[in-house]
């Protein structure tokens, strides 16, 4: 696997270069969950436990199928490691990593730089996007949303950063209602491009499921900062082995909403 470790900043990090030749690759920063924290010596291991890191690890083990291939061969991936002494991601430090990578890898397509994460990394992806909205083409937080101000969310709307939030219907650590509330808060801001997908699963399910879905990567590929419009969200879809049954308001689920700027799905 074509990866390099850097330990000169507050957050040590891995950079995985595309396995195939890409002249100007898009980049994605993925922030892991709380359980993957570690000291500098763990940067070669712990960052591969969740989400995009996990896809890259599967690819390196010979599982060169599905979204493992997309992540490994088409994207430059940035994987910071949260120290054991910390409890949350600090946006100034994640942006320090991002700026260092953009400087080191000048071939990155600056119009297609994305940020996502799981659990504490989900919250971290929001905060990183708030810290420098014009850096990012999209934000993909999974099982980590809530507690943001209207001004923070408005900064993403003003910068035209689309958000795809994910929640688990049986997640007790970050309940789907909490994620829904953040999405609804953002939807109230004129011009917001935001959607939510609720999948069948608990908190642990969220560490990988959003990233193994081809539709996630199709959506990411359609987001850019070079003037093209963000992709519209669909009202419902079937992803992988998730149920695509749309539940109505009477059952306490999300109701789908149409339009090009917002949407929701129950999967």
C-alpha positions as CSV (number, residue, x, y, z in Angstrom):
1,X,0.0,0.0,0.0
2,X,1.4,3.4,-1.0
3,X,1.3,5.2,2.3
4,X,3.6,7.6,4.2
5,X,3.6,8.5,7.8
6,X,4.3,12.0,9.2
7,X,4.8,12.7,12.8
8,X,6.0,16.4,12.8
9,X,2.7,17.9,13.7
10,X,0.4,17.7,16.8
11,X,-1.6,15.0,15.0
12,X,0.6,12.3,13.4
13,X,-1.0,11.2,10.2
14,X,-0.8,8.9,7.2
15,X,-1.2,9.9,3.6
16,X,-2.3,7.1,1.2
17,X,-1.5,8.0,-2.4
18,X,-3.7,6.6,-5.1
19,X,-2.7,3.1,-6.2
20,X,-3.3,4.0,-9.8
21,X,-1.8,7.0,-11.6
22,X,-4.1,10.0,-11.2
23,X,-2.6,13.2,-12.5
24,X,-4.7,15.5,-10.2
25,X,-6.3,13.3,-7.6
26,X,-9.2,14.4,-5.3
27,X,-8.4,14.2,-1.6
28,X,-10.4,13.1,1.4
29,X,-9.5,13.5,5.1
30,X,-11.1,10.9,7.3
31,X,-11.3,11.3,11.1
32,X,-11.6,8.1,13.1
33,X,-13.7,7.5,16.2
34,X,-12.7,7.8,19.9
35,X,-11.7,4.2,20.2
36,X,-9.0,4.4,17.6
37,X,-6.9,7.0,19.5
38,X,-3.2,6.2,20.0
39,X,0.3,7.5,20.4
40,X,2.6,8.3,17.4
41,X,3.8,4.7,17.1
42,X,0.2,3.6,16.4
43,X,-0.3,5.9,13.3
44,X,0.5,3.0,11.0
45,X,-2.3,0.9,12.5
46,X,-5.1,2.7,14.3
47,X,-6.1,5.0,11.5
48,X,-7.1,2.0,9.5
49,X,-9.8,0.8,11.9
50,X,-12.7,2.9,10.8
51,X,-14.3,4.2,7.6
52,X,-12.1,5.1,4.7
53,X,-9.0,3.8,6.5
54,X,-10.7,0.4,6.9
55,X,-11.4,0.3,3.1
56,X,-7.7,0.9,2.5
57,X,-6.7,-1.8,4.9
58,X,-9.0,-4.3,3.1
59,X,-7.5,-3.3,-0.2
60,X,-4.0,-3.9,1.1
61,X,-5.1,-7.4,2.3
62,X,-6.0,-8.3,-1.3
63,X,-9.8,-7.5,-1.1
64,X,-9.7,-5.4,-4.3
65,X,-13.4,-5.1,-4.8
66,X,-16.2,-2.6,-4.5
67,X,-15.5,0.7,-2.8
68,X,-12.1,-0.5,-1.5
69,X,-10.9,0.0,-5.1
70,X,-12.5,3.4,-5.4
71,X,-10.9,4.7,-2.1
72,X,-7.5,3.1,-2.8
73,X,-7.1,3.8,-6.5
74,X,-8.8,7.1,-7.1
75,X,-8.3,9.3,-4.0
76,X,-5.4,10.6,-1.9
77,X,-6.5,9.9,1.6
78,X,-5.4,11.8,4.7
79,X,-5.7,9.9,8.0
80,X,-4.8,11.9,11.2
81,X,-4.5,10.1,14.5
82,X,-6.0,11.6,17.7
83,X,-3.6,11.2,20.7
84,X,-4.7,9.1,23.7
85,X,-4.5,12.3,25.9
86,X,-7.3,13.9,23.8
87,X,-11.1,13.3,23.9
88,X,-12.1,15.2,20.8
89,X,-10.8,16.5,17.5
90,X,-9.4,20.0,17.4
91,X,-10.2,21.8,14.2
92,X,-7.1,24.0,14.3
93,X,-4.9,20.8,14.3
94,X,-6.9,18.9,11.6
95,X,-6.5,22.0,9.4
96,X,-2.8,22.1,10.2
97,X,-2.6,18.6,8.8
98,X,-4.7,19.5,5.8
99,X,-2.6,22.6,5.0
100,X,0.6,20.5,5.3
101,X,-0.7,17.9,2.9
102,X,-1.9,20.4,0.3
103,X,1.6,21.9,0.4
104,X,3.4,18.6,0.1
105,X,1.2,17.2,-2.6
106,X,0.7,20.0,-5.1
107,X,-1.0,17.8,-7.6
108,X,-4.1,17.5,-5.5
109,X,-7.3,18.8,-7.2
110,X,-8.0,21.7,-4.9
111,X,-11.6,21.8,-6.1
112,X,-12.2,18.3,-4.8
113,X,-11.0,18.1,-1.2
114,X,-13.5,16.4,1.1
115,X,-13.7,15.7,4.9
116,X,-15.6,13.0,6.7
117,X,-15.5,11.0,9.9
118,X,-17.1,8.6,12.3
119,X,-18.5,9.3,15.8
120,X,-16.0,11.8,17.4
121,X,-14.6,12.0,13.9
122,X,-18.1,12.9,12.6
123,X,-18.2,15.9,14.9
124,X,-14.6,16.6,14.0
125,X,-15.5,16.7,10.3
126,X,-18.2,19.3,10.9
127,X,-15.7,21.4,13.0
128,X,-13.0,21.1,10.4
129,X,-15.3,22.2,7.7
130,X,-16.5,25.2,9.9
131,X,-12.8,26.1,10.4
132,X,-12.1,26.5,6.7
133,X,-15.3,26.1,4.6
134,X,-13.8,27.2,1.3
135,X,-11.3,24.4,1.5
136,X,-13.9,21.6,1.2
137,X,-16.1,20.3,-1.6
138,X,-18.2,18.3,0.8
139,X,-18.6,17.1,4.4
140,X,-19.7,13.5,5.3
141,X,-20.3,13.1,9.1
142,X,-21.4,9.6,10.3
143,X,-22.8,9.2,13.8
144,X,-21.6,12.5,15.0
145,X,-23.8,15.6,14.8
146,X,-25.3,18.1,17.2
147,X,-24.6,21.2,19.3
148,X,-23.7,23.6,16.5
149,X,-24.7,27.2,16.2
150,X,-26.7,28.6,13.3
151,X,-23.7,30.7,12.4
152,X,-21.5,27.7,12.1
153,X,-23.9,25.9,9.8
154,X,-24.4,29.1,7.8
155,X,-20.7,29.2,7.1
156,X,-21.0,26.0,5.2
157,X,-24.1,27.3,3.3
158,X,-22.4,30.5,2.4
159,X,-19.3,28.6,1.1
160,X,-21.6,26.2,-0.7
161,X,-20.4,23.1,1.1
162,X,-22.9,20.2,0.7
163,X,-23.3,17.9,3.7
164,X,-24.4,14.2,3.8
165,X,-25.0,13.2,7.4
166,X,-25.5,9.5,8.4
167,X,-27.3,8.0,11.4
168,X,-28.1,4.5,12.7
169,X,-31.7,3.8,13.6
170,X,-30.6,1.9,16.8
171,X,-27.6,4.0,17.7
172,X,-27.9,4.8,21.4
173,X,-24.7,6.8,21.6
174,X,-25.6,9.4,18.9
175,X,-29.3,8.9,18.4
176,X,-30.7,9.5,15.0
177,X,-33.0,12.2,16.4
178,X,-29.9,14.2,17.3
179,X,-28.5,13.9,13.8
180,X,-31.9,14.7,12.3
181,X,-32.2,17.8,14.5
182,X,-28.8,19.1,13.1
183,X,-29.9,18.5,9.5
184,X,-33.3,20.2,10.1
185,X,-31.4,23.1,11.7
186,X,-29.3,23.5,8.6
187,X,-32.2,23.1,6.2
188,X,-33.8,26.2,7.7
189,X,-30.9,28.3,6.2
190,X,-31.7,29.4,2.7
191,X,-29.5,27.7,0.1
192,X,-28.4,24.8,2.3
193,X,-27.4,21.6,0.5
194,X,-27.8,18.9,3.1
195,X,-29.2,15.4,3.4
196,X,-29.4,12.6,5.9
197,X,-29.4,8.8,5.5
198,X,-30.6,6.6,8.4
199,X,-29.4,3.0,8.1
200,X,-30.4,-0.1,10.1
201,X,-27.7,-0.5,12.7
202,X,-26.1,0.6,15.9
203,X,-23.2,3.0,16.6
204,X,-20.6,0.4,15.6
205,X,-22.3,-0.2,12.3
206,X,-21.8,3.5,11.4
207,X,-18.0,3.0,11.5
208,X,-18.0,1.3,8.1
209,X,-21.4,1.1,6.5
210,X,-21.6,4.6,5.0
211,X,-18.3,4.1,3.3
212,X,-18.9,0.7,1.8
213,X,-21.8,2.0,-0.2
214,X,-21.0,2.9,-3.9
215,X,-23.6,5.7,-3.8
216,X,-21.5,7.5,-1.2
217,X,-18.5,7.7,-3.5
218,X,-20.7,8.6,-6.5
219,X,-22.0,11.5,-4.5
220,X,-18.6,12.6,-3.4
221,X,-17.3,12.4,-7.0
222,X,-20.0,14.9,-8.0
223,X,-19.1,17.5,-5.4
224,X,-16.5,20.1,-6.3
225,X,-15.7,23.8,-5.8
226,X,-15.0,24.6,-9.5
227,X,-18.5,26.1,-10.2
228,X,-20.4,22.9,-11.0
229,X,-23.6,22.5,-9.0
230,X,-23.8,20.0,-6.1
231,X,-25.5,16.8,-6.8
232,X,-29.2,16.6,-5.9
233,X,-30.2,14.1,-3.3
234,X,-32.8,11.5,-4.1
235,X,-35.8,10.9,-1.9
236,X,-35.1,7.3,-1.3
237,X,-32.8,4.6,-2.4
238,X,-31.6,1.1,-1.7
239,X,-28.0,0.8,-0.5
240,X,-26.3,-2.5,-0.3
241,X,-28.1,-4.9,2.1
242,X,-29.9,-2.1,3.9
243,X,-33.7,-2.0,3.8
244,X,-35.1,0.6,1.4
245,X,-38.5,0.8,3.1
246,X,-39.5,4.4,3.6
247,X,-41.4,4.9,6.9
248,X,-43.9,7.6,7.4
249,X,-44.2,10.2,10.1
250,X,-46.7,8.2,12.2
251,X,-43.9,5.6,12.9
252,X,-41.5,8.2,14.2
253,X,-39.2,8.0,11.2
254,X,-37.9,10.7,8.8
255,X,-40.3,11.9,6.2
256,X,-38.7,12.3,2.8
257,X,-38.4,15.8,1.4
258,X,-37.8,16.6,-2.2
259,X,-36.0,19.5,-4.0
260,X,-32.4,20.0,-5.1
261,X,-31.1,21.5,-1.9
262,X,-32.1,18.9,0.7
263,X,-33.4,15.4,1.2
264,X,-33.6,12.5,3.5
265,X,-33.6,8.7,3.3
266,X,-34.5,5.8,5.5
267,X,-32.5,2.7,4.5
